[in-house]
C-alpha cells in the first residue's frame, strides 16, 4: 500500500483518487501516523428484474418432500451408535 503525507496527498489528490479507483491501496498519514485510507466506493447493486425472478422460478431446486428418516430419529440413531 502506497503511503503519502497529507501535504503530498493535497498536491496529488486527483492522481491518488485515480490510483485508488484502479485498486491500488492509498494511505494518508499525518505526522507519520495513518489517518485515512482511500478505497473505491462499490458499484450499487442492480435491482432485481422480472427476468431474474423468472430465472429463479425456472431453476429453483425442488426440496425432497419425504425424508428417509425424521431428524429426531436420526439423532437418536447417531446417539445410540456412539454408545455402543
Secondary structure, DSSP 4 states (H G I P E B T S, - for coil): -EEEEHHHHHHTHHHHHHHHHTT--EEEEETTEEEEEE-PPPPPPPPPPHHHHHHHHHHPPPP-SS-SS-HHHHHHHHHHHHH-
